[in-house]
Amino acid sequence: MRNARVAPAVMQKHDDYIAGPHRYWIHFWCGLAFGAMVGGWISWRLFAHWGCVLLVTGGISIVTAYCSGRWGEAAWEWIIKRLPWIG
């Protein structure tokens, strides 16, 4: 009986439109695009073989996308502070 007062997890979920699950995907896709641009720029300068360029670009874009989605605004602040041409 004492568990009767605990609502199921679905009822406890707070669906806020501004901080909802779509926010993760917005950060993820923006991070993927940004990571592809930066990864392509870095790997283009480092490697002559297209396979290496694509592999490094893909890796950097996936890592950037995950970090951007996972940590959101904090990840973008960290990235922007470390860009030499912006900060």
C-alpha angles and dihedrals in degrees: 000000000000090000090056091083093056110092119221117264091253091060092047093052112111110216105200113173094212096049097028129128091277088070090066091054094047090054091042096054093042089050091049092053093044092046091050091052095047093039092050091049093049097043093044088060095044105043136044097194115084093218092061091045092053094043094051093042091051093047095049092046093050093048092047091047093050094047092046092050095043099046100024116185093009091059092050092049089051092049095047093048090056099047107105095205095052106036 
